[in-house]
Amino acid sequence: MSGSDNFEAMAPPPQDQRPAAPTGTMRDLDAVYDIPVQISAVLGRATMQVSQLLKLGRGAVVELDRRLGEAVDIYVNNRLVARGEVVMVDDNRLGITMTEIVKSDRGG
C-alpha cells in the first residue's frame, strides 16, 4: 500500500550498444555492467494514521498525492534519477518510459 512498484533491472546492453568509453577503460567499465541495482517507480504517496491503516481491507482505495497522468518518480537504489510515464508492455505487464532525467544535487 506504499504506492510504489519495484521493477527488476534489465540485463546490460549488448557490447555493441554500450556507451563509448576512452580506450583502456572499457575493461574497467565491464565490471560495472554486472552490478545489480534496485529500480523503483513511485506512483504517489499517502499519509494516514495507524488506526486508519488497520481499517483498510480488500478493495479499499488509498488516495495518493498525484493526479492521473502526472509523471511517476523513478528511483535507482533509493535515489531519484528520473521521472516517467506508466506504459503497457504487453497484455499483462506494466513498464515505465523515462521522460525526464533529474539532475543530481551532488557536485561530482
C-alpha positions in Angstrom: 0.0 0.0 0.0 3.0 2.3 -0.3 2.1 3.4 -3.8 5.3 2.1 -5.3 6.2 -0.8 -7.5 9.6 -2.3 -7.8 11.0 -3.2 -11.1 14.0 -5.6 -11.6 16.9 -4.1 -13.6 17.2 -5.4 -17.1 20.4 -7.1 -18.4 23.2 -4.8 -19.5 23.0 -3.7 -23.1 24.9 -5.8 -25.7 28.5 -4.9 -26.1 27.9 -3.0 -29.4 25.1 -0.9 -27.7 27.1 0.2 -24.6 28.3 3.8 -24.4 31.6 4.5 -25.9 34.5 4.9 -23.4 38.0 6.1 -23.8 40.4 3.4 -24.8 41.8 1.5 -21.9 38.9 2.0 -19.6 36.3 -0.3 -21.3 37.6 -3.3 -19.4 37.2 -1.3 -16.2 33.6 -0.5 -17.1 32.7 -4.1 -17.9 32.7 -4.9 -14.2 30.2 -2.1 -13.5 27.7 -3.5 -16.0 27.2 -6.6 -13.9 26.3 -4.8 -10.6 22.7 -5.2 -9.8 20.6 -2.1 -8.9 17.1 -1.8 -7.5 14.8 0.3 -9.6 11.5 1.6 -8.1 8.7 3.6 -9.7 6.7 5.6 -7.1 3.2 6.3 -8.3 2.4 8.5 -5.4 2.4 8.8 -1.6 -0.2 8.9 1.2 -0.1 9.6 4.9 -2.5 8.2 7.4 -2.8 7.2 11.0 -2.2 3.6 12.0 -5.8 3.3 13.1 -6.9 4.2 9.5 -4.4 1.8 8.0 -5.7 -1.1 10.2 -9.3 -0.4 8.9 -8.2 -0.9 5.3 -9.4 -4.1 3.7 -9.6 -5.7 0.3 -10.9 -3.3 -2.3 -10.1 -0.2 -0.2 -8.9 2.8 -2.1 -6.0 4.9 -0.8 -5.9 8.3 -2.3 -2.4 9.3 -3.4 -0.8 12.8 -3.7 -0.6 12.6 -7.6 -3.2 13.2 -10.3 -4.0 10.9 -13.1 -1.4 11.5 -15.9 1.2 13.0 -13.7 4.8 11.7 -14.0 5.9 8.9 -11.7 9.2 9.2 -9.8 11.9 6.7 -10.8 14.5 5.8 -8.1 17.7 3.8 -8.6 19.0 2.4 -5.2 16.7 4.8 -3.4 17.9 7.9 -5.3 15.6 9.9 -7.5 17.1 9.8 -11.0 14.2 10.4 -13.4 10.5 10.9 -14.0 8.4 9.0 -16.4 5.1 7.6 -17.5 3.5 4.2 -17.0 3.1 2.2 -20.2 1.7 -1.2 -21.1 4.5 -3.5 -22.2 2.2 -6.4 -23.2 -1.2 -7.7 -22.2 -0.5 -8.0 -18.5 2.8 -6.2 -17.8 3.5 -2.6 -17.0 6.6 -0.6 -17.6 7.9 2.9 -17.2 9.2 5.1 -20.0 11.6 7.9 -18.8 10.5 11.4 -19.9 12.9 13.5 -17.7 16.3 12.9 -16.2 16.6 14.5 -12.8 19.9 16.3 -12.2 21.8 15.2 -9.1 22.4 17.9 -6.5 25.8 16.2 -5.7 28.7 18.0 -7.2 31.0 15.4 -8.9 
